[in-house]
Amino acid sequence: MHQQPSRRALLSMTHPNKELFFRQRALLRRTVPAGFPSPADDYIEQRISLDEHLIKRRESTFFMRVAGDSMQGLGIFDGDLLVVDRALSPTPGCVVIAVIDGEFTVKQLLYSPNGPILRAAHPDYPDTHIQPEQDFTIWGVVNWNVHKH
């Protein structure tokens, strides 16, 4: 059985105003199916800001860094940057940042007749069935995962 890491070890938070997404990047006119654009397309159509594409509600959106491998099955890896919106209502199956008895975790949210379940996306981690006596809060919903290839 794996012991849950501390809140500090699991996630670190920064507000979007202080992240690199605030900068604008070049957007090429053509789409690229699986390669590089043609040298003839070596001109820029417009500038693109990742803020415009990744953040709908600036006041309620935060970035959190992942530590650990419990969500690898959903493509969330150690060191990835999550874009989390605290204003969204969680739905079954979505990935959430939850707080259980004061500890942060990122998991997939499911529901059963007995209550909420937090599911890891890795076979080495068991489901966490939330008990009525536990202090449990959904802190935010993960909208995007920024992953380095």
C-alpha positions, -999 to 999 in steps of 0.1 A, spaced: 0 0 0 13 35 -9 13 62 17 -1 95 5 25 122 0 21 155 19 2 184 3 34 202 -4 50 172 -21 19 164 -42 10 197 -57 24 232 -59 2 260 -69 8 292 -89 -17 317 -102 -19 320 -140 -7 357 -140 28 344 -130 31 315 -155 47 314 -189 12 309 -205 7 347 -202 31 352 -231 18 352 -267 32 326 -292 31 325 -330 3 306 -347 10 293 -382 -18 296 -408 -18 259 -418 -25 229 -395 3 203 -392 -10 167 -394 21 150 -381 52 169 -391 67 203 -397 51 230 -418 62 235 -453 91 260 -457 67 280 -479 45 286 -448 73 303 -430 52 333 -422 30 340 -392 -8 345 -396 -14 358 -361 -2 357 -325 -17 332 -301 -20 333 -263 -23 300 -245 -43 319 -218 -70 325 -244 -72 288 -251 -66 272 -217 -82 297 -193 -119 306 -194 -121 321 -159 -88 338 -148 -100 345 -113 -107 309 -105 -80 292 -125 -47 279 -110 -18 258 -122 -7 229 -101 24 207 -106 19 169 -103 42 147 -81 38 110 -84 26 83 -109 -9 75 -97 -26 91 -128 -4 78 -156 -32 57 -170 -50 90 -179 -18 106 -194 -10 126 -163 27 122 -153 51 132 -126 60 169 -132 31 177 -155 13 210 -151 -24 209 -145 -48 237 -153 -74 237 -126 -107 256 -125 -122 261 -91 -155 275 -105 -164 243 -124 -189 218 -109 -174 183 -109 -191 156 -129 -187 118 -126 -156 107 -144 -138 141 -144 -103 145 -129 -104 166 -98 -81 181 -72 -96 168 -39 -88 175 -3 -92 145 20 -86 151 57 -64 181 49 -43 163 22 -44 173 -15 -47 146 -42 -55 145 -79 -78 116 -89 -108 107 -111 -141 113 -94 -167 86 -94 -199 80 -75 -214 49 -60 -245 44 -39 -222 45 -8 -207 79 -18 -179 94 -37 -149 74 -49 -115 88 -59 -99 65 -85 -62 65 -94 -53 57 -130 -26 32 -120 -30 -5 -110 -8 -1 -79 -31 24 -63 -65 13 -48 -97 33 -50 -103 57 -21 -139 53 -9 -148 85 9 -163 78 43 -190 101 59 -167 109 88 -139 121 65 -133 158 58 -137 158 20 -138 187 -5 -135 190 -43 -110 218 -46 -112 222 -84 -117 204 -117 -87 197 -140 -93 212 -174 -60 207 -191 -28 188 -186 4 203 -200 29 175 -206 64 177 -220 72 152 -248 
